[in-house]
Amino acid sequence: MATLTRILCACALAGAATSASAQAPVQAGTDATVNPTVARQQAQEIARGDPPRWYRDDPAQQTLRKELGAALQEAQNACRKVPAAERKSCMAEARATWQRETAQLGKPMPRQ
């Protein structure tokens, strides 16, 4: 699940970087386009690792479904900020990631 979160964050950052690159050159691989407050909060969350709720016994996997839905929503919000020419492919990629992750819900997830 942490991998999904990191991938979606990377996609969101890539989308933001793409839209910003049209305005001004930004060095690749930096958080230059991320609000400094948000960047600090993200760094703190990543440092804490996976939330324990991801590993509690949840037979219906409601927590994972909720997390995947939130990740999809964040990815779609990021896609809405990219240029119109790239928006359709960004949304399709977000949906494909969500579908791929929800298809794996029945399979056991590896612990970190």
BELHU-V127902 format. One record per residue. N is the residue number from 1. SS is DSSP state (h for helix, s for strand, l for the rest). PHI is phi in whole degrees, -180 to 180 (NA if undefined). OMEGA is omega in degrees with one decimal (none if undefined). Layout:
BEGIN
n=<N N>
ss=<SS SS>
phi=<PHI PHI>
omega=<OMEGA OMEGA>
END
This chain:
BEGIN
n=<1 2 3 4 5 6 7 8 9 10 11 12 13 14 15 16 17 18 19 20 21 22 23 24 25 26 27 28 29 30 31 32 33 34 35 36 37 38 39 40 41 42 43 44 45 46 47 48 49 50 51 52 53 54 55 56 57 58 59 60 61 62 63 64 65 66 67 68 69 70 71 72 73 74 75 76 77 78 79 80 81 82 83 84 85 86 87 88 89 90 91 92 93 94 95 96 97 98 99 100 101 102 103 104 105 106 107 108 109 110 111 112>
ss=<l h h h h h h h h h h h h h h h h h h h h l l l l l l l l l l l l l l h h h h h h h h h h h h h l l l h h h h l l l l l l h h h h h h h h h h h h h h h h h h l l l l h h h h h h h h h h h h h h h h h h h h l l l l l l l l l>
phi=<NA -62 -63 -60 -62 -65 -66 -66 -63 -64 -64 -64 -66 -64 -64 -66 -66 -64 -70 -75 -66 -71 -93 -151 -67 -126 -67 -66 84 -115 -100 -61 -93 -95 -53 -57 -66 -66 -62 -64 -64 -63 -62 -65 -65 -66 -64 -74 84 -65 -66 -58 -61 -68 -115 -72 -65 -141 -55 -86 53 -65 -63 -64 -61 -66 -63 -65 -64 -67 -65 -62 -62 -63 -64 -66 -63 -66 -65 -67 -94 -83 -57 -56 -65 -100 -62 -63 -69 -64 -64 -64 -66 -63 -65 -64 -63 -62 -63 -64 -72 -70 -67 -90 -59 -75 -92 -65 -95 -71 -89 -90>
omega=<177.1 178.9 178.1 -179.1 179.8 179.6 -179.3 176.0 179.9 178.4 179.7 178.9 179.1 178.2 178.3 179.7 179.6 -180.0 179.5 -177.3 177.5 -177.5 -177.8 178.7 179.5 -180.0 -179.0 176.2 178.3 176.6 -176.1 -177.5 -178.1 175.6 -177.1 178.2 179.1 179.5 177.4 179.7 178.3 179.6 178.1 179.9 179.7 -179.9 -180.0 -179.9 -178.8 175.1 -179.7 -177.8 179.4 -174.6 175.4 178.5 -177.1 -173.8 -179.6 -179.1 -179.9 -179.1 179.9 178.4 179.8 178.7 179.6 177.2 178.7 178.5 177.0 -179.7 178.3 179.5 179.5 177.1 177.6 179.5 -179.6 -178.3 179.9 178.7 -175.9 -178.3 -177.4 -172.5 -176.3 -179.5 177.9 178.8 179.6 178.6 178.3 179.0 -179.7 177.4 179.4 179.9 179.7 -179.4 179.1 177.1 -179.3 -177.1 -178.4 -177.8 177.7 179.9 178.3 176.7 178.9 none>
END
